[in-house]
């Protein structure tokens, strides 16, 4: 496996690189510039990895279906949904290793992935949607799986959310990339009232063809909890969202958590 940090205008030689057979911990001194990217190479498709792109981001358990990943370092508007300390300064740590068996056997939040990138669809879990408010990063689908549940405001980190751009048919999709077994889903909705609105109803649709329509309430810090037993699910969507009849046009999803285990045959 290999980690290499490249500059957009001077890709050779890399700013930093490390190659080993197993666990990689690349520590390097220097500054990121706009257009820089990190290549993770020598991966085994259909394999779980633990990846840590920056010291200010939580490590993610990811399922990879490709031999390499290109991670574009966020800058300016693209960084507004990240911790402002992320990818800053002159000392950096990047980590990559295969996931241990014990990390995959227990119940966990199968949606969690702060490493998710909108343009990369070979790394899972992966969030996408049919709309995003003004195309801005602070309202991107990935914000709903980055682990943060700060609901009382909107905008830049830590208040980033999935914004629906006032679209009545807004739909959020979460792909797992492999079969998983689900027992509970938690939805945190944004709650900066009266700026925000809320939904009174939503529908979860699953890859097995089943659906769950459920009521929603005006909540601030607490999640909407949907109990369910689903086996072998590869994706789900959240849609048919009914807005409350208040004056605000801005309901939004702050976070989705999907609890369960890897699929048992």
Secondary structure, DSSP 8 states (H G I E B T S, - for coil): -EEEEE-SS--SS-SEEEE-SS-EEEEEES---TT-EEEEES--SSEEEEEE--TTS--EEEEE-SS-EEEE---GGGGTTS-TTTT-SSEEEEEEEE--HHHHHS-EETT--TT--TT--SEESEEEES--GGG-GGG-GGGGGSS----S--SSTTS--EE-TT-TT--EEEEEEEEEEEEEEEEEE---TTT---EEEEEEEETTS-EEEEE----SSS-EEEEEEEEEEEEEEEEEEEE-SSS----EEEEEEEEEEE---
